[in-house]
């Protein structure tokens, strides 16, 4: 219980620092500022991981770091969609920080809800591991398919909001509500925030089953998720324009999701209670994948994906230079 209180308090402090120190005064962070603060948030996450290691033991520590890296890598997909949304709505760069911080807070709320729900379901219905595993394998297959040029499309909620809300024609700084000729109106900033929030909801549905494949400890799941999200605002400005160079990112994420999906199915076989599988008895012959193995596979996949992507990008750049010359 003490760890929960300390963690939640630290998260609130970090979000407050983000708001008071960075977001309250609209500005576009420089590459140096984004880099420094990204490093600070990663350092805090690492230090916290070693605290978990010291307090809860090495197994919990490995689970935290594996979950953190998994969620951080999946958050790159969040960033890509955030970039699409910002571009589609033409959000002024100096006002993007506020939208991103809102997105992070909403993501934390959604994920906390799904974590508590997932933990309760897993505790009472072990067969849910089959569903989680199948869902992640399906997601991995979809992720590995050739990706078309992405373009953000407004969902039904956004389209409905445009119909019912008194919307200003343009942004008014980073304000959400303004008065125009005595009439209270909303700016496009609200629409962007709702778009980010609805995207966060979809990402929560993807990411929570993935980390439950690494650990079923609700606290570790929460901590890894929270610290992977904190610092996402700074990372946005650091990698904006660089994400497109990670040309094999979707394949790397597909491998990670598929691996965790298989691990979940194997775990489901070990705790099986479904009568039509092995007569409702655990399938003891099914292999069990350790957390250490999971960590090595996930780290290895990310390293190979990043190196291969950079090599491919540099090769493409050289070929383009030759054609231009």
C-alpha positions, 0 to 999 in steps of 0.5 A: 500500500505504501508503494502505491501511495508513493508512486501515485504521489510521485506521478502527481508531482511529475505531472504538476511540474510538467504543467507549471514548468512547461505547459502553462507558458505555451512554447515549442521546446527546442531539441536540446530541451526535449532531449534533456527532459526525455533523459530526466524522465527515463532516468527517473523510471530507471531509478524507480525500477531499482527501488522496486527491485530492492523492495520487492525482489529481483523478479519484480524488478525484471518484470518492471523493466521488461514491462516498461520497455514494452510499453515505451516501445508501444508508445511510439505508435501513440506518438505517430498517431499524435503527430497525425492528429496534430497535423490534421488539425493544424495545431500550432506547435507552441500549443501542442504541449498542452494537448499532449499533457492532456493526452497523457493524463487521459491515458493514465486514467484509461489505463488505470481503469483497465489495469484494475479491471484486468487484474480483477478478471484474471484473478477470477477467470483464468481463461481470459488469458486465452482471449488476451493471447489471441487478441495480441496475436491477431494484433501482431498479424495486423501490425505486420501487414504492409502499412499504407500511408497513414492519414488521420480520419475523424471518428464518429464522436469527433464528427458529432461534436463538430455538429453540436458545439459552437466552434470558433473558426480558429485557435485562440492561443491554447484556450479551450473555451472563449467568449465571442460577442458575449457568447461562450464558444469552444475552440478547435483545441477541445476537438483535438483533445477529444481526438487524442483522448479517443485514440488513447482509449484504443491504445489502452485496449492494446497495451494492457493485455500486452503487459499482463503477458509479462506480469500479473502484479497490478502494481507493477503493471500500473508503475510500468505503464505510468512511467512509460507515459510520463515523458511522452510529451518530451519524446514527441518533440524529440522524435517528431520527424524521426519516427518515419526513419524507423521503417521496420518499427511495425515489424518489431512491434508485431514480433513483440506482440506476437511473442507476448500473445504466444506466452499468454496462450501457453500460460493459459494452458498451464492454468487451464480450467476450460472443460473442452481443453484437457478435460478442464485440467492444466496442460502441464507439458506446455512450455513456460516462458520466463520473464528473463527470456521475455526481456531478452526477446523484447530488448533484442527485437527493439535493438535489431529493429532500430539498427535495421531501420537506420541502415535502410534509411541511410541506404535510401538517403544515399540512393536519393542523393545519387538520383538527385545528382 
